[in-house]
Structures are given as structure tokens and as C-alpha cells.
Amino acid sequence: MTLLTIRPLDVLMLRGNRLFGGGVHGLSYMPPWPSVVTGAIVSRVLADKGLLCDVTREPDKALQVVQNCLGPDFSLRFLALQKDRILWFPLPADLAAVQSEQGTFALRRMKPSPIPKPVLCSGLLPYSVRMEPSDRRKPLTGMWISVEGLAAHFSGKLPDEKSLLPSQQLWENDPRLGIALYTDARTAEEGAIYTTDAVALRPGVCLCADFTGDNLPQSGLIRLGGDGRAAEVLPTDENTLQSCRDIGRPESGWKGFRLILATPGLFQDGWRPPVVDDTNRMFLDGLEAELVAAAVPRAAVVSGWDIAAHSPKPARRLAPAGSCYWFRVIKGDTQALTPLWEKGLWSFIDPRLSFATRRHEGWNRVWFGIWNF
């Protein structure tokens, strides 16, 4: 693994995938899509080697050129924010943060439980996921968890409030005013004023991206996000690297486990990960497990710009990072999950699918945690 620290030198234009125009507000998306960060690193490497023109002349060979430069296993593994040498991640879907009347934070587990027989629903799984019924407080949004808290959560422990941080302490939105242009005349279009959010990281906050591959830049500048805003690549200190080296790694002997998306999931079957079949069973190197519950937030849509083909990428619906899936082990050892932790879910995705070429961008990466059902 190669953990890169990326320090923006300006605000970042990290747009979502919603169309907007005159009189509409364009929202930012944090953390950025994996493809945004991966594309910035790839563009920097190709520019250093003088190969940008080659991939635009022959876009069909772009992936091969990237693999020749960065290795066949080049891919992003996860994204995080770093503050005071601590890595912070968005709160996964199997945790909920609540606030007391005194203003302190606390974490609550989202627990799967069997759906009572008299209850009718359209769910495809036998368990539903909900917060402890004794706690009726509304969960907070925009909360992040430290790498130590995340590791404790994966091991079955409930992290304390010191593991939580509101997003307002990591960045703030900086609204920007713009006006649309007529494509042909390049003049201002009457009445087409819009606003869009830029992301301004707080002082001392950086973006951290973990990659597999070779020849990754350890210093210098990159163009990151919309408008090509400048950011600086810095080496990551060893303590930060060690804190996340084995985060989410499966262990042997689990009777139940959680599969959590470390990066958004591009699946051919909607919300359901490709590692399970139509009967919601997983068969992997002697391990048989049943998917019994899932907590998947509202689907997002990702597109992007293909520099090689000089055209937009097809829009795809995806399962957001942090989506959680609960499995009950039927037989076998959970050590068999290690290849999924190392390489993601791509071995279960048909390589003939159009989005299979986006493997190196960093989608479909997973973590695992114990589930004591």
C-alpha cells in the first residue's frame, strides 16, 4: 500500500452529478469520488512520462498505458481526511451518531433483527436494520469517525465519543457565483446565474488516498477536481501509515460478519454486491454464508470526464461508501474473505460489462468486521 497525503493549495470544486443551470445551486460532494483522485494521480504520472498525447490519440489503449506506468494492480483502496495526524472516515451505515441535551455526542449501533411474521414488507432479506428501540433521538448527519474508532467498530466494540468529529471541523462550503455562457458566442447567457459550492478544507486538514501499484508520485503538484485546482502531494508519516495498514482485514473463526464498502460500489445488480447469488448466498473458497440484512443509503450517481476519449463517461448508479451487509456463516472459515479485502469485488464482476474498465479508479473496495449475532 502507498498512502499519499494531498494538501489542496486552493478551494476544491468537487461537484456531484446533478445537472444545474440558471437559478440553481450546484452542491459539492465530500469525500470526492475515487475517480477524481485517481484521475488526478494518473494524469500527473502520464504528464511526467510525456504520454498524455498518446492516450488521447489512441483512447482504446489508455488502460494499457496506465497499467504499464503504474502496474497491473494499480487501484485506489480508500479515501480519508487527515487532521492532526489522525485519519477520519465518513460514518458507516451500521453506526448512528446522536447528541444529548448537553451537546455531547454518542454512538449507537444499527442492529439487524428478524422481521416479525405479521409484518408485511417488500424487503428481500429476512432481517431489518434499526437503531436500539430505547433510543428515539434523531441520528446526526455529517459525522466522521477516526481510524482508531473504526478499527474498534470492526472488532465488535462500540467506539466512544472521542472517535467522532463533525464535518464542520474538517471543511466548510464556500459558495461561488457564476453565469452560464452561450456555447457558440461565448457570451453571458441572460438570466442564467447560478451558484455552486467549493470545498475549503480547514487549516491542517489534508486528503489521504491509499493506492496499490508502482511508481506513484511522492511529491509535486496535481490538478484536482473541477477547474483544475492545485494540490500538493506529500509523503505520509509512518505512524499514520501504520494506523490504517490492516484496517478492516477479516479474521479467522467468525460466525457472522459485516461487509462494509470502503469505496462506493458499482454493481450490476443494484444494491446487492456481486459476491452473493440470487439466493443471497456467498460461496467463496469453502466459505458459505447467507446475506441476512443490509443498510444501504440512497443510491448516488457518478459519471465523470474521459480525457482519453474526450467525452463524458456513462452515468452509473452506485451503492454509497459505508453501506453495510450482514452475513451469517453457514460453513467454512472467514479467512477466505482475505482476497476480497485485498483486491475488492472485481473478480465477481463480468469483465464484459462496460464499467469493468473503471476498476483502477477505486470502486468496489471492502472492509470486514465481526458480527456477534
C-alpha positions as CSV (number, residue, x, y, z in Angstrom):
1,M,0.0,0.0,0.0
2,T,1.1,3.6,-0.7
3,L,-0.7,6.2,1.3
4,L,-0.4,9.7,-0.3
5,T,-1.2,12.9,1.6
6,I,-2.7,15.5,-0.7
7,R,-2.8,19.1,0.5
8,P,-5.0,21.5,-1.5
9,L,-3.5,24.9,-2.3
10,D,-6.8,26.4,-3.1
11,V,-10.5,25.6,-2.7
12,L,-11.7,22.4,-4.4
13,M,-14.5,22.1,-6.9
14,L,-15.8,18.7,-6.0
15,R,-19.1,18.6,-7.9
16,G,-21.7,15.9,-7.6
17,N,-23.5,14.5,-10.6
18,R,-26.7,16.7,-10.6
19,L,-27.3,18.9,-13.5
20,F,-27.7,22.6,-12.7
21,G,-28.0,25.8,-14.6
22,G,-29.6,29.2,-14.3
23,G,-31.0,29.9,-10.8
24,V,-29.9,26.5,-9.5
25,H,-27.3,25.7,-6.8
26,G,-24.6,23.1,-7.5
27,L,-23.7,21.1,-4.4
28,S,-20.3,19.8,-3.6
29,Y,-19.6,16.1,-2.8
30,M,-17.3,15.1,0.1
31,P,-15.3,13.0,0.2
32,P,-14.6,13.2,-3.6
33,W,-15.4,10.3,-5.9
34,P,-12.5,7.8,-6.1
35,S,-12.2,8.5,-9.8
36,V,-11.5,12.2,-9.1
37,V,-8.4,11.5,-7.0
38,T,-7.3,8.5,-9.1
39,G,-7.6,10.6,-12.3
40,A,-5.5,13.4,-10.8
41,I,-2.7,11.0,-10.0
42,V,-2.9,9.2,-13.3
43,S,-2.8,12.5,-15.2
44,R,0.3,13.6,-13.3
45,V,2.1,10.3,-14.0
46,L,1.3,10.4,-17.7
47,A,2.3,14.0,-17.9
48,D,5.6,13.3,-16.2
49,K,6.3,10.5,-18.8
50,G,5.0,12.5,-21.8
51,L,2.2,10.0,-22.5
52,L,-0.9,12.2,-22.3
53,C,-0.9,12.8,-26.0
54,D,-0.6,9.0,-26.7
55,V,-3.7,8.1,-24.7
56,T,-5.7,10.9,-26.4
57,R,-4.6,9.7,-29.8
58,E,-5.5,6.1,-29.0
59,P,-8.1,6.0,-26.3
60,D,-8.7,2.3,-26.7
61,K,-5.1,1.7,-25.4
62,A,-5.4,4.2,-22.5
63,L,-5.9,1.5,-19.8
64,Q,-2.9,-0.5,-21.1
65,V,-0.7,2.6,-20.9
66,V,-1.8,3.3,-17.3
67,Q,-1.1,-0.2,-16.3
68,N,2.4,-0.1,-18.0
69,C,3.2,3.1,-16.0
70,L,1.6,2.2,-12.6
71,G,1.4,-1.6,-12.6
72,P,-1.4,-4.0,-13.4
73,D,-2.7,-3.9,-9.8
74,F,-2.9,-0.1,-9.7
75,S,-6.1,1.0,-7.9
76,L,-7.3,3.3,-5.1
77,R,-8.1,1.4,-1.9
78,F,-9.8,4.1,0.3
79,L,-10.0,7.9,0.8
80,A,-9.9,9.7,4.2
81,L,-9.2,13.1,5.6
82,Q,-6.3,13.8,7.9
83,K,-6.4,16.2,10.8
84,D,-3.6,16.4,13.5
85,R,-2.1,13.2,12.0
86,I,-5.3,11.3,12.6
87,L,-7.3,9.7,9.7
88,W,-11.0,10.4,9.6
89,F,-13.7,8.5,7.6
90,P,-17.4,9.0,7.0
91,L,-19.5,7.2,9.5
92,P,-20.5,3.8,8.1
93,A,-24.2,2.9,7.8
94,D,-24.2,0.4,10.7
95,L,-23.4,3.3,13.2
96,A,-25.6,6.2,14.1
97,A,-24.4,9.3,16.0
98,V,-26.8,11.1,18.4
99,Q,-26.5,14.2,20.5
100,S,-27.5,14.7,24.1
101,E,-29.1,17.8,25.6
102,Q,-25.7,18.7,27.0
103,G,-24.3,18.8,23.4
104,T,-22.1,15.7,23.7
105,F,-22.0,13.0,21.0
106,A,-22.6,9.3,21.4
107,L,-22.6,6.3,19.0
108,R,-25.4,3.8,18.6
109,R,-25.2,0.5,16.7
110,M,-27.7,-0.2,13.9
111,K,-28.8,-3.8,14.6
112,P,-30.3,-6.4,12.3
113,S,-33.3,-8.3,13.8
114,P,-35.8,-10.8,12.3
115,I,-38.9,-9.2,10.7
116,P,-41.9,-10.3,12.8
117,K,-44.2,-12.7,10.8
118,P,-47.3,-10.4,11.0
119,V,-45.3,-7.6,9.3
120,L,-45.5,-7.4,5.5
121,C,-42.8,-5.6,3.6
122,S,-41.2,-5.7,0.2
123,G,-37.7,-6.4,1.5
124,L,-35.8,-9.3,0.0
125,L,-33.9,-10.1,3.2
126,P,-35.2,-11.8,6.4
127,Y,-33.8,-9.2,8.8
128,S,-34.4,-5.5,9.1
129,V,-31.9,-2.9,10.4
130,R,-32.8,-0.4,13.0
131,M,-31.4,1.5,15.9
132,E,-32.0,0.4,19.5
133,P,-35.7,1.0,20.2
134,S,-35.0,2.6,23.6
135,D,-33.2,5.5,21.9
136,R,-35.6,7.7,19.9
137,R,-33.1,10.5,19.2
138,K,-32.7,11.5,15.6
139,P,-29.3,10.4,14.1
140,L,-27.0,13.2,13.2
141,T,-25.7,13.7,9.6
142,G,-22.2,14.7,8.5
143,M,-20.3,12.9,11.3
144,W,-16.9,11.3,10.7
145,I,-15.1,8.6,12.7
146,S,-11.4,8.3,13.5
147,V,-9.3,5.3,12.2
148,E,-9.0,4.1,15.8
149,G,-12.7,4.2,16.3
150,L,-13.3,2.5,13.0
151,A,-10.9,-0.3,13.9
152,A,-12.7,-0.8,17.3
153,H,-16.0,-0.9,15.5
154,F,-14.8,-3.6,13.1
155,S,-13.6,-5.7,16.1
156,G,-17.1,-5.6,17.7
157,K,-16.6,-2.8,20.2
158,L,-18.6,0.4,20.4
159,P,-16.3,3.4,19.9
160,D,-16.6,6.3,22.4
161,E,-17.5,9.9,21.7
162,K,-13.8,10.9,21.2
163,S,-13.9,9.0,18.0
164,L,-16.4,11.4,16.4
165,L,-15.9,14.6,14.6
166,P,-18.5,16.8,12.8
167,S,-17.7,17.6,9.2
168,Q,-17.7,21.4,10.0
169,Q,-14.4,20.8,11.8
170,L,-12.9,19.3,8.7
171,W,-14.1,21.7,5.9
172,E,-16.6,24.4,5.1
173,N,-18.5,25.1,1.9
174,D,-17.5,28.3,0.0
175,P,-20.4,29.4,-2.3
176,R,-19.4,30.7,-5.7
177,L,-21.4,32.8,-8.1
178,G,-21.3,32.1,-11.9
179,I,-23.2,32.8,-15.1
180,A,-23.8,30.4,-18.0
181,L,-22.3,31.2,-21.4
182,Y,-23.7,30.7,-24.9
183,T,-21.7,27.9,-26.4
184,D,-21.2,29.5,-29.8
185,A,-20.7,33.1,-29.0
186,R,-19.0,32.6,-25.6
187,T,-21.1,35.5,-24.2
188,A,-23.1,35.6,-21.0
189,E,-26.5,34.0,-21.2
190,E,-29.2,36.3,-19.9
191,G,-30.8,35.2,-16.7
192,A,-28.6,32.1,-16.3
193,I,-26.9,33.0,-13.0
194,Y,-26.1,30.1,-10.7
195,T,-24.2,29.3,-7.5
196,T,-22.0,26.3,-6.8
197,D,-20.2,25.2,-3.6
198,A,-16.5,25.0,-3.4
199,V,-14.8,22.9,-0.6
200,A,-12.4,24.8,1.7
201,L,-10.5,22.4,4.0
202,R,-9.8,23.7,7.4
203,P,-6.2,24.6,8.3
204,G,-4.2,21.5,8.9
205,V,-6.7,19.2,7.1
206,C,-5.5,17.1,4.1
207,L,-6.9,14.4,1.9
208,C,-5.3,10.9,2.2
209,A,-5.5,8.3,-0.6
210,D,-4.3,4.8,-0.3
211,F,-3.2,3.1,-3.5
212,T,-1.8,-0.2,-4.7
213,G,0.6,0.0,-7.6
214,D,4.1,1.2,-8.5
215,N,5.8,4.5,-9.5
216,L,3.3,6.7,-7.6
217,P,4.4,10.3,-7.1
218,Q,5.6,11.2,-3.6
219,S,5.9,15.0,-4.2
220,G,4.9,17.7,-6.6
221,L,1.7,19.2,-7.8
222,I,-1.5,17.8,-9.3
223,R,-4.7,19.2,-10.8
224,L,-7.5,18.1,-8.5
225,G,-11.3,18.3,-9.1
226,G,-13.2,20.8,-11.3
227,D,-11.3,23.8,-12.8
228,G,-8.0,22.0,-12.2
229,R,-7.4,23.5,-8.8
230,A,-3.8,22.9,-7.5
231,A,-2.9,20.4,-4.8
232,E,0.4,19.2,-3.4
233,V,1.4,15.6,-3.0
234,L,3.3,14.9,0.2
235,P,4.7,11.7,1.8
236,T,2.7,10.3,4.7
237,D,4.4,9.8,8.1
238,E,4.9,6.2,9.3
239,N,2.6,6.4,12.3
240,T,-0.3,7.4,10.1
241,L,0.5,4.6,7.7
242,Q,0.7,2.0,10.4
243,S,-2.7,3.1,11.9
244,C,-4.6,2.0,8.7
245,R,-2.4,-0.8,7.4
246,D,-4.7,-3.6,8.4
247,I,-8.0,-1.7,8.8
248,G,-11.0,-3.9,8.0
249,R,-9.0,-7.1,7.5
250,P,-11.0,-10.3,8.0
251,E,-10.0,-12.7,10.7
252,S,-10.5,-16.5,11.1
253,G,-13.2,-18.1,13.1
254,W,-16.0,-15.5,12.7
255,K,-19.6,-17.0,12.9
256,G,-21.0,-13.8,11.5
257,F,-19.5,-10.8,9.7
258,R,-20.2,-7.4,8.2
259,L,-19.1,-6.4,4.7
260,I,-18.7,-2.7,4.6
261,L,-18.0,-0.7,1.4
262,A,-14.7,1.2,1.8
263,T,-15.4,2.9,-1.5
264,P,-18.7,3.2,-3.5
265,G,-19.9,0.1,-5.1
266,L,-20.5,-0.2,-8.9
267,F,-22.7,-3.4,-9.1
268,Q,-24.5,-5.0,-12.0
269,D,-27.3,-6.0,-9.6
270,G,-28.2,-2.6,-8.0
271,W,-27.7,-2.5,-4.2
272,R,-26.7,-6.2,-3.9
273,P,-22.9,-6.9,-4.0
274,P,-21.9,-9.3,-6.8
275,V,-20.3,-11.7,-4.3
276,V,-23.8,-13.1,-3.5
277,D,-26.1,-15.0,-5.9
278,D,-29.8,-14.7,-6.5
279,T,-30.5,-16.7,-3.3
280,N,-28.4,-14.2,-1.2
281,R,-25.7,-16.8,-0.6
282,M,-22.0,-16.4,-0.8
283,F,-19.7,-19.2,-1.9
284,L,-16.0,-18.4,-1.6
285,D,-13.1,-20.9,-1.3
286,G,-15.0,-23.3,1.0
287,L,-16.9,-20.5,2.8
288,E,-20.6,-20.4,2.6
289,A,-22.5,-17.5,4.1
290,E,-26.0,-16.1,3.9
291,L,-26.8,-12.4,3.4
292,V,-29.5,-11.6,6.0
293,A,-29.6,-7.8,6.3
294,A,-28.3,-4.7,4.6
295,A,-28.1,-1.0,5.3
296,V,-27.7,0.9,2.0
297,P,-28.2,4.6,1.9
298,R,-29.9,6.3,-1.1
299,A,-28.2,5.4,-4.3
300,A,-25.9,8.0,-5.8
301,V,-25.0,8.6,-9.5
302,V,-21.5,9.0,-10.8
303,S,-20.3,10.0,-14.3
304,G,-17.0,11.9,-15.0
305,W,-14.9,13.0,-17.9
306,D,-12.9,10.6,-20.1
307,I,-9.7,12.5,-21.0
308,A,-8.6,9.8,-23.4
309,A,-11.9,9.7,-25.4
310,H,-12.6,13.4,-24.8
311,S,-16.2,12.6,-23.8
312,P,-18.3,12.2,-20.6
313,K,-18.3,8.8,-19.0
314,P,-21.7,7.0,-18.8
315,A,-23.7,7.8,-15.7
316,R,-23.9,4.8,-13.3
317,R,-25.9,4.3,-10.1
318,L,-23.9,3.1,-7.2
319,A,-24.1,2.0,-3.6
320,P,-22.5,4.7,-1.4
321,A,-19.4,4.1,0.6
322,G,-20.2,2.9,4.2
323,S,-23.0,0.6,3.0
324,C,-23.1,-2.4,5.3
325,Y,-24.2,-6.0,4.7
326,W,-24.6,-8.6,7.4
327,F,-23.7,-12.3,6.8
328,R,-24.4,-15.4,8.8
329,V,-21.7,-18.1,8.3
330,I,-23.1,-21.5,7.3
331,K,-19.9,-23.3,7.0
332,G,-16.2,-22.7,6.2
333,D,-13.7,-20.2,7.6
334,T,-13.9,-16.4,7.2
335,Q,-10.2,-16.3,6.4
336,A,-11.4,-16.9,2.9
337,L,-12.6,-13.3,2.7
338,T,-9.0,-12.0,2.6
339,P,-8.8,-11.8,-1.2
340,L,-11.8,-9.6,-1.3
341,W,-10.2,-7.3,1.3
342,E,-7.0,-7.2,-0.8
343,K,-8.5,-6.7,-4.3
344,G,-12.1,-5.8,-3.9
345,L,-15.2,-7.3,-5.5
346,W,-14.0,-7.1,-9.1
347,S,-13.4,-10.9,-9.5
348,F,-17.2,-11.3,-9.3
349,I,-18.0,-8.7,-11.9
350,D,-18.3,-9.7,-15.6
351,P,-15.3,-8.2,-17.4
352,R,-17.5,-7.7,-20.5
353,L,-19.6,-5.1,-18.7
354,S,-19.0,-1.5,-19.8
355,F,-18.0,-0.3,-16.3
356,A,-15.5,-3.1,-15.8
357,T,-12.8,-0.9,-17.3
358,R,-13.1,1.5,-14.3
359,R,-11.6,-1.0,-12.0
360,H,-8.4,1.0,-11.3
361,E,-10.4,4.1,-10.3
362,G,-11.1,2.5,-6.9
363,W,-14.7,1.4,-6.8
364,N,-15.9,-1.8,-5.0
365,R,-13.3,-1.9,-2.2
366,V,-14.5,-3.5,1.0
367,W,-13.8,-3.8,4.7
368,F,-14.9,-6.6,7.1
369,G,-16.0,-6.6,10.7
370,I,-17.2,-9.3,13.1
371,W,-20.9,-9.7,13.8
372,N,-21.9,-11.4,17.0
373,F,-25.4,-12.3,16.0
